[in-house]
Amino acid sequence: MSVARREKHCAAVPEAEIVDAERVVPPFDYDSFEARQRRAWHLHSFLLVVSAAVVLLAATMSIHQAKEVRLPWMPVSLPELCYFRAGTGIDCPGCGLTRSFIAFGHGQLLLAWHFNPAGALFFPVVAFQIPYRAAQLLRVRQGLPSWNLSTLAYGVFAGLFLTLLAQWVAKILSF
């Protein structure tokens, strides 16, 4: 379309119609109840899947020779992923958490404590996510808002983090 023809076409449209056309599609409201419910649905679904996968893997994986972790039905151990220990030779605060989760998943609580005492606190929090997130999804599906446990959650995670650090410092000082 030529410039002159475009200007003629635009001049034919009254200014009021252009303004009204811009109002037809309102901008998306990120704080609307529907938007919050959609975000809540995605969050709770994701956390439910992740926590269920962690608990399922903990129940099906195995520990081989106290240092190696194996997937079910595989004779090969997974590689060690702790770069802190590989670089320094010292266990990091999270070293042993995977083995602790696996032992916990098999009901071996003392062995879980041996691998990493913080795992005995972390695993129940992860397992709790399964019924909690399922209940949250039901609430969202019914059009109800999610429960807000943010203050409690921050306190629990701060306590878990401090426990993780405290057990790590105690482990280092005991050597």
Sequence and secondary structure as in RCSB ss.txt:
>XXXX:A:sequence
MSVARREKHCAAVPEAEIVDAERVVPPFDYDSFEARQRRAWHLHSFLLVVSAAVVLLAATMSIHQAKEVRLPWMP
VSLPELCYFRAGTGIDCPGCGLTRSFIAFGHGQLLLAWHFNPAGALFFPVVAFQIPYRAAQLLRVRQGLPSWNLS
TLAYGVFAGLFLTLLAQWVAKILSF
>XXXX:A:secstr
  HHHHHHHHHHS HHHHHHHHHHS    TTSHHHHHHHHHHHHHHHHHHHHHHHHHHHH EEETTTEEE TT  
SB     HHHHHHSS  TTTTHHHHHHHHHTT HHHHHHH TTHHHHHHHHHHHHHHHHHHHHHHHTT      H
HHHHHHHHHHHHHHHHHHHHHHHH 
